[in-house]
């Protein structure tokens, strides 16, 4: 897969994750340590792609990680 396609996939996934968090009171019980099957069931992507997307959101300080899951940062 060309790098441009991978980048678009990660960018699209960041939007999907943000929408999922907003629809679920800003929380999801999935972290970067969740099993690949759980990530694939929810988002339909590999764990590698998921980690890139949440890494991008974390760098922008839009999410934070807790022991229980991933949380949307309140502004």
C-alpha positions, 0 to 999 in steps of 0.5 A, a space after each residue: 500500500 502506498 504511503 499516501 493511502 496509509 496516511 489517508 487511512 490513519 487520518 480517516 480513523 482519527 475522525 472515526 475514533 473521535 466520533 466514537 468517543 463523542 458518541 460514548 460520553 468521551 470514553 471507550 474501554 480500549 487502549 493501545 494494549 487491547 487485543 488486536 481482535 477487539 480493535 478490529 471488531 470495533 474499527 475494522 483496522 489492524 492494531 498497527 493502524 489503530 496505534 498510529 491513529 491514537 498516537 496522532 490524537 494523543 500528540 494533539 492532546 485530544 485524548 488521554 489514556 487511563 487504566 480503564 480505557 481511552 478518554 476524550 480530553 475536555 477543553 
